[in-house]
Amino acid sequence: MNKIAPQPGIMDIALYQGGAAHVAGVADVVKLSSNENPFGPSPQAVAAVQAAAARMHRYPSSDHGDLRAAIGAAHGLEPERVICGAGSDEIITFLCQAYAGPGDEVLHTEHGFGMYRICAQAAGATPVEVRERERVTDIDALIAGCNERTKLVFIANPNNPTGTMIGAEEVARLADSIPPQAILVLDGAYAEYVEGFDGGAAQVAARENVVMTRTFSKLYGLGGLRVGWAYGPKAIIDVLNRVRGPFNLSTAAIDGARAALADVDYTKWCRAENARWRDWLAAALAEVGVPSDRSCANFILARFASQAEAEACDDYLQSQGLIVRRVSGYNLPSALRITIGDEPACRRVAAAVANFKGIVA
């Protein structure tokens, strides 16, 4: 008799669903479902990856020393307190693997990134969902949700999929109020879209219980390379390195990330274009009765009167070759998350939603 079985709780994990990229029978499709940079990576990053291809027979650096040094120089951080991963998702996995297990709890907000729950369950821990206040992280609710079993508290700032953000004082109050055995994880995947924002680095520097995660997948346009990093207390980074695979980043990923980081002018331009068309699209949709909260990221959360209307609008957008993201899995069934594309894409979305609203009026 076959007695092969996974660890308890593994089959309770709902598979993560990435943003769709194709619509059957529809040409000229624009993908706006995964919060990707519509302008792609820096040309310097492309050149670095192409050059790295000639060295693919050699193992990559196991300590990512050059990349960590570049990250430290760019952000004013100590490189020895930086760890790199295959996207920030892998670092979230490391944190749950190293610090949470059976009998432990991992807190996240009700509209938070789905990988917090998945990684907690994979480690055998119990994910605990805490309410938000009008789609904004509620610090008091998180503090009230903590107990002696709490090991990790995850918040994304700005948050995905809401796009909302809380200030440094609120983050500091949370860090100072969680139990002594718990780590506060500040997910800064969208931090680069906020001009002058450090993603939580100052919070890490001031405390021993805070870790900041970041990624090259969004503003830097390197989602396909899978490069992320974290900054934290030296003792925590040392623990995470003990569960990290020695060659978790390829040479192409390391070189591409370093080149992307160095092309400051390109990232500034991408940030400015995102802000311009994000504000334009939010205003255009509001004019036809589709509101959204002020977003600090590279997407907006378009809100509809009901789940039926949101899904009908999504169906119509797909028929027009526009792929956005349903977010019922994030407890937002009456909303659609729309990545900010380039000017033609934003204008297509605005026109299509306006047409849809006219159809159902």
C-alpha atoms as one frame of an Amber mdcrd trajectory, in Angstrom:
protein
   0.000   0.000   0.000   1.341   3.423  -0.939   1.852   5.467   2.233   3.603
   8.418   0.616   2.081  11.643   1.954   3.137  15.270   2.285   3.651  16.979
   5.619   0.451  17.923   7.480  -1.067  21.144   6.168   0.606  21.107   2.738
  -2.563  20.057   0.927  -4.425  22.901   2.634  -2.362  25.416   0.679  -4.285
  27.080  -2.136  -2.048  27.312  -5.210  -0.821  30.820  -5.981  -2.292  32.104
  -9.224  -0.112  34.471 -11.230  -1.545  37.114 -13.511  -2.901  35.818 -16.819
  -1.010  36.685 -20.000  -3.258  35.436 -22.824  -6.896  35.644 -23.935  -8.080
  32.893 -26.241  -9.022  34.207 -29.667  -7.975  37.794 -28.946  -4.993  39.458
 -30.620  -3.110  42.614 -29.590  -3.315  41.700 -25.912  -1.931  44.035 -23.235
  -0.993  42.322 -19.974  -1.817  44.513 -16.973  -2.228  41.742 -14.405   1.193
  41.287 -12.783   2.415  44.804 -11.922   5.279  44.605 -14.388   7.197  47.634
 -15.670   5.683  48.258 -19.135   8.948  49.791 -20.351  10.997  46.697 -19.541
  14.449  46.599 -17.974  17.239  49.116 -18.377  19.200  48.650 -21.633  22.272
  48.409 -19.419  20.716  45.460 -17.583  19.907  43.763 -20.900  23.509  44.183
 -22.029  24.822  42.779 -18.739  22.615  39.697 -19.014  23.700  39.122 -22.603
  27.358  39.336 -21.580  26.770  36.906 -18.710  25.515  34.270 -21.135  29.087
  33.566 -22.234  29.933  32.516 -18.651  26.963  30.276 -17.992  29.209  27.225
 -17.639  30.656  28.719 -14.441  28.909  28.629 -11.082  27.760  32.027  -9.821
  29.008  33.720  -6.687  27.663  31.955  -3.631  27.709  35.027  -1.389  26.466
  37.635  -3.910  29.189  39.914  -2.601  29.296  42.301  -5.558  25.522  42.668
  -5.672  25.247  43.173  -1.917  27.955  45.830  -2.101  26.074  47.581  -4.903
  22.826  47.464  -2.928  24.617  48.835   0.118  26.160  51.675  -1.846  22.881
  52.585  -3.558  20.815  52.635  -0.375  23.366  53.524   2.306  23.184  50.094
   3.932  25.729  47.694   5.435  26.308  44.957   2.809  26.932  42.308   5.479
  23.337  42.811   6.619  21.925  42.182   3.131  20.766  38.789   1.847  19.747
  38.079  -1.741  17.088  35.687  -2.952  15.262  34.471  -6.046  12.777  37.303
  -5.749  11.645  38.597  -2.373   9.266  35.600  -2.338  12.204  33.333  -1.561
  13.231  35.501   1.373   9.681  35.370   2.724  10.025  31.582   2.490  13.361
  31.712   4.358  11.794  33.766   7.164   8.907  31.339   7.644  11.184  28.311
   7.338  13.644  29.642   9.903  11.348  31.298  12.430   7.870  29.709  12.254
   6.615  26.158  12.595   3.865  24.014  14.118   2.172  25.838  16.968   3.404
  29.254  15.793   1.370  32.027  14.197   2.182  34.345  11.299   0.162  37.552
  11.055  -0.783  39.307   7.830  -3.489  41.775   6.840  -6.754  40.770   5.179
  -5.746  42.227   1.803  -2.046  41.322   2.057   0.160  39.475  -0.430  -0.901
  35.822  -0.796   2.591  34.409  -0.306   2.562  35.285   3.403  -0.165  32.711
   4.005   1.349  30.144   1.648   4.835  30.333   3.168   3.455  30.138   6.704
   1.441  27.037   5.855   4.410  25.426   4.106   6.412  25.842   7.313   3.627
  24.235   9.359   2.693  27.516  11.047  -0.784  29.009  11.301  -1.475  32.124
   9.213  -3.629  34.674  11.031  -5.529  37.238   8.966  -6.032  40.644  10.574
  -8.551  43.206   9.345  -7.623  46.429   7.589  -9.365  49.784   7.930 -10.885
  50.810   4.601  -8.145  48.960   2.687  -5.357  50.472   4.787  -3.120  48.549
   7.193  -4.544  48.855  10.716  -1.722  48.918  13.261  -4.031  48.589  16.268
  -5.632  45.478  14.778  -2.215  43.921  14.167  -1.084  44.652  17.711  -4.312
  43.168  19.077  -3.786  40.075  16.908  -0.415  39.261  18.478   0.077  36.764
  21.281   2.725  34.446  22.709   2.537  32.255  19.573   3.210  35.094  17.114
   6.573  34.710  15.371   6.253  36.863  12.238   4.170  39.915  11.330   4.064
  40.784   7.613   2.971  44.104   6.185   3.518  45.395   2.652   4.104  49.137
   2.458   2.848  50.205  -0.077   0.408  47.330   0.041  -0.507  44.961  -2.769
  -3.235  44.892  -4.080  -4.645  48.049  -2.460  -1.775  50.441  -3.263  -2.279
  52.188   0.089   0.529  53.111   2.476   1.078  53.956   6.136   3.617  56.370
   7.618   6.868  55.767   9.479   5.370  56.651  12.864   2.740  53.945  12.527
   5.332  51.386  11.431   7.533  52.301  14.401   4.600  51.932  16.789   3.943
  48.454  15.439   7.603  47.445  15.705   7.701  48.633  19.317   4.470  46.844
  20.250   4.841  43.306  18.888   5.851  40.524  21.294   9.573  40.060  22.045
   9.771  36.747  20.151   8.278  38.218  16.949   9.854  39.742  13.837   8.191
  42.532  11.875   8.717  42.058   8.133   8.308  45.163   5.976   7.642  44.073
   2.405   8.916  46.902   0.226   8.295  45.389  -3.200   6.797  48.703  -4.334
   8.971  51.032  -2.244  10.841  52.366  -5.288   7.646  53.942  -6.591   7.554
  56.327  -3.615   9.996  59.189  -4.138  12.466  59.449  -1.248  11.076  56.436
   0.653  13.654  54.137   2.280  11.314  51.130   2.382  11.783  50.819   6.131
  15.591  50.848   6.294  15.554  53.363   9.147  13.244  51.078  11.118  15.683
  48.202  10.646  18.623  50.349  11.720  16.878  51.402  14.934  15.736  47.953
  16.086  16.655  44.291  16.349  13.230  42.918  15.401  12.604  44.380  11.924
  13.496  43.011   8.473  12.897  44.828   5.177  12.431  42.931   1.921  12.818
  44.448  -1.561  12.746  43.277  -5.166  14.129  44.003  -8.632  10.931  42.654
 -10.229   8.850  45.836 -10.277  10.427  49.228 -11.038  13.654  47.622 -12.290
  11.761  45.374 -14.691  13.605  42.152 -13.828  10.679  39.917 -12.903  11.906
  37.206 -15.255  15.353  37.100 -13.619  13.991  36.628 -10.066  16.142  38.851
  -7.868  15.144  40.093  -4.437  16.917  41.075  -1.268  16.408  41.811   2.397
  18.055  44.003   4.995  17.936  43.147   8.666  19.795  42.656  11.929  23.016
  40.738  11.428  21.844  37.870  13.667  18.671  37.343  11.596  20.493  37.591
   8.260  22.971  34.983   9.523  20.074  32.621  10.281  18.513  33.143   6.854
  21.809  32.443   5.114  21.884  29.039   6.810  18.752  27.954   4.938  19.578
  29.721   1.673  20.889  27.557  -1.154  24.482  28.519  -2.027  23.744  29.211
  -5.704  20.194  30.559  -5.518  20.936  33.424  -7.951  22.365  32.913 -11.421
  25.260  34.930 -12.818  22.865  36.597 -15.254  20.558  37.586 -12.394  23.395
  39.032 -10.322  24.923  40.976 -13.207  21.562  42.165 -14.504  20.521  43.443
 -11.072  23.795  45.310 -10.567  23.453  46.992 -13.959  19.803  47.900 -13.325
  20.715  49.416  -9.979  23.407  51.537 -11.604  21.119  53.013 -14.279  19.622
  55.662 -12.028  18.387  57.885 -14.853  16.333  55.064 -16.346  14.647  54.159
 -13.064  13.860  57.825 -12.370  12.195  58.087 -15.774  10.167  54.910 -15.200
   9.037  56.178 -11.791   7.949  59.518 -13.216   6.040  57.917 -16.107   4.299
  55.546 -13.715   3.216  58.394 -11.432   1.953  60.453 -14.382  -0.177  57.733
 -15.935  -1.299  56.293 -12.588  -2.822  59.641 -11.645  -4.301  60.072 -15.116
  -5.915  56.617 -15.162  -7.293  56.938 -11.639  -8.914  60.253 -12.575 -10.265
  58.902 -15.875 -11.896  55.912 -14.171 -13.308  58.054 -11.369 -15.037  60.193
 -13.994 -17.045  57.170 -15.158 -17.943  56.033 -11.643 -15.059  53.663 -10.864
 -13.213  54.991  -7.793  -9.887  53.912  -6.352  -7.841  54.785  -3.290  -4.754
  56.914  -3.818  -2.128  54.406  -4.938   1.540  54.660  -4.027   2.541  51.762
  -6.304   2.390  50.856 -10.016  -1.248  49.804 -10.081  -4.647  51.005  -8.987
  -7.419  49.073  -7.279 -10.532  49.906  -9.294 -13.675  49.447  -7.186 -17.120
  48.501  -8.513 -20.600  48.358  -7.040 -20.593  44.563  -6.755 -18.657  41.411
  -7.522 -20.933  40.794 -10.501 -20.106  44.196 -11.986 -16.359  43.765 -11.400
 -16.353  40.361 -13.083 -18.483  41.611 -15.971 -16.070  44.490 -16.503 -13.132
  42.076 -16.435 -14.849  39.917 -19.060 -15.389  42.968 -21.246 -11.802  44.138
 -20.837 -10.560  40.703 -21.872 -12.726  40.857 -24.990 -10.900  44.097 -25.796
  -7.484  42.493 -25.275  -6.882  44.016 -21.837  -5.862  41.608 -19.065  -6.221
  42.920 -15.515  -6.404  41.047 -12.196  -9.429  39.876 -10.259  -8.661  40.088
  -6.540 -11.423  38.109  -4.870  -8.639  35.906  -3.480  -7.488  38.989  -1.563
 -10.958  39.488  -0.058 -11.759  42.191  -2.601 -14.355  40.550  -4.856 -15.809
  43.868  -6.055 -12.494  45.224  -7.332 -10.007  44.793 -10.159  -6.291  45.505
  -9.840  -5.002  47.288 -12.929  -1.276  47.614 -13.559  -0.220  51.010 -14.879
   0.933  50.515 -18.452   2.361  52.965 -20.942   0.239  55.792 -22.397  -1.497
  53.722 -25.122  -2.368  50.987 -22.615  -3.778  53.437 -20.076  -5.863  55.169
 -22.716  -7.203  51.789 -23.924  -8.201  50.815 -20.395  -9.944  54.131 -19.740
 -11.868  53.943 -23.004 -12.860  50.309 -22.461 -14.115  50.879 -18.900 -16.067
  53.917 -20.071 -17.646  51.825 -22.836 -18.457  49.092 -20.345 -20.139  51.512
 -17.977 -22.189  52.811 -20.874 -23.253  49.258 -21.787 -24.518  48.415 -18.296
 -25.988  51.835 -17.514
